[in-house]
Amino acid sequence: MTGIDVAMILAQEQVPSRLSLLGGHLLAAVIFSVVGIIVFAVCLLILEKITPFSILREIGEEHNQAVATIIGAIILGISIIIGAAVLG
């Protein structure tokens, strides 16, 4: 065997298979999803604490459409920011 043949064999051994790449990407997606959900939950808890009223009571019991619309917009904004941070 020549030096080129040895180099070709070593290069082929270092290339990861498609299955290992898929597994790595799936694992990363699951980890980033869990981190994103945790950050999202923490943001919602902070939002609940800093408002002078209970968001759940206003939306659930009082049926306050204005609060529901504003909170929905805030949730979408937080989700977009977290998604962009996860994607890099």
Backbone hydrogen bonds, N-H to C=O, Kabsch-Sander energy under -0.5 kcal/mol:
donor,donor_aa,acceptor,acceptor_aa,energy
6,V,2,T,-1.8
7,A,3,G,-2.1
8,M,4,I,-2.2
9,I,5,D,-2.1
10,L,6,V,-2.4
11,A,7,A,-2.3
12,Q,8,M,-2.0
13,E,9,I,-1.6
14,Q,10,L,-1.2
15,V,11,A,-0.7
21,L,17,S,-2.0
22,L,18,R,-2.6
23,G,19,L,-2.5
24,G,20,S,-2.2
25,H,21,L,-2.4
26,L,22,L,-2.7
27,L,23,G,-2.3
28,A,24,G,-2.2
29,A,25,H,-2.4
30,V,26,L,-2.4
31,I,27,L,-2.5
32,F,28,A,-2.7
33,S,29,A,-2.1
34,V,30,V,-2.4
35,V,31,I,-2.5
36,G,32,F,-2.5
37,I,33,S,-2.4
38,I,34,V,-2.2
39,V,35,V,-2.5
40,F,36,G,-2.4
41,A,37,I,-2.5
42,V,38,I,-2.4
43,C,39,V,-2.3
44,L,40,F,-2.1
45,L,41,A,-2.3
46,I,42,V,-2.5
47,L,43,C,-2.5
48,E,44,L,-2.3
49,K,45,L,-2.0
50,I,46,I,-2.2
51,T,47,L,-1.1
55,I,53,F,-0.6
58,E,54,S,-2.3
59,I,55,I,-2.4
60,G,56,L,-2.7
61,E,57,R,-1.6
62,E,57,R,-2.1
64,N,58,E,-2.5
65,Q,63,H,-1.0
68,A,64,N,-1.9
69,T,65,Q,-2.2
70,I,66,A,-2.2
71,I,67,V,-2.8
72,G,68,A,-2.1
73,A,69,T,-2.1
74,I,70,I,-2.3
75,I,71,I,-2.7
76,L,72,G,-2.2
77,G,73,A,-2.3
78,I,74,I,-2.7
79,S,75,I,-2.4
80,I,76,L,-2.3
81,I,77,G,-2.2
82,I,78,I,-2.5
83,G,79,S,-2.6
84,A,80,I,-2.3
85,A,81,I,-2.1
86,V,82,I,-2.3
87,L,83,G,-2.1
88,G,84,A,-1.2
